[in-house]
Amino acid sequence: MKEKLCRLIAAAGGAAASFLTGVPPVLWVLVAVMSLDYVTGLLCGWTGVSDKTPHGGLDSGAAFKGLMKKALILIVVLLAALLDQAVSMGAGAPFDAVTGATCLWFIAGEGISILENAVRMGVRVPAVLTRALELMKTRGENDPSSGNGGEAG
């Protein structure tokens, strides 16, 4: 019984390693930036400056909603990867443009959210980044095609 369990664990580990070695580097960057955004969001809640709750503090519901948004981002990236795979099969050549563009789009949004969290916590952000952040927020709020309603992540 113990030997079967060891084999099962080894097989699962091998499958996971095989999958993870085939992941594009841009996806690792996205996962890292998403993690940083989540941590900075928790720090905002912990220090009482979060805009996700009426009282500005930590809230398990808001934290769970944030995790679900991150999960949906990964689902959209999976859809992009499936599209790339379909194009690759049809063209007979590797194609990763949709996945890369999708990851870069979400990396930008998560980066903006990290900057917003830093500003909320009183971190001095270079003026050029602050202006860019304000400009992107204004354009996002005024552009119904952006699909994000001005929310960065």
Stockholm file with secondary structure:
# STOCKHOLM 1.0

chainA/1-153         MKEKLCRLIAAAGGAAASFLTGVPPVLWVLVAVMSLDYVTGLLCGWTGVSDKTPHGGLDSGAAFKGLMKKALILIVVLLAALLDQAVSMGAGAPFDAVTGATCLWFIAGEGISILENAVRMGVRVPAVLTRALELMKTRGENDPSSGNGGEAG
#=GR chainA/1-153 SS CHHHHHHHHHHHHHHHHHHHHTSCHHHHHHHHHHHHHHHHHHHHHHHTCCSSSTTSSCCHHHHHHHHHHHHHHHHHHHHHHHHHHHHHHHHTSCCCHHHHHHHHHHHHHHHHHHHHHHHHTTCCCCHHHHHHHHHHHHHHHHCGGGSSTTCCC
#=GC SS_cons         CHHHHHHHHHHHHHHHHHHHHTSCHHHHHHHHHHHHHHHHHHHHHHHTCCSSSTTSSCCHHHHHHHHHHHHHHHHHHHHHHHHHHHHHHHHTSCCCHHHHHHHHHHHHHHHHHHHHHHHHTTCCCCHHHHHHHHHHHHHHHHCGGGSSTTCCC
//
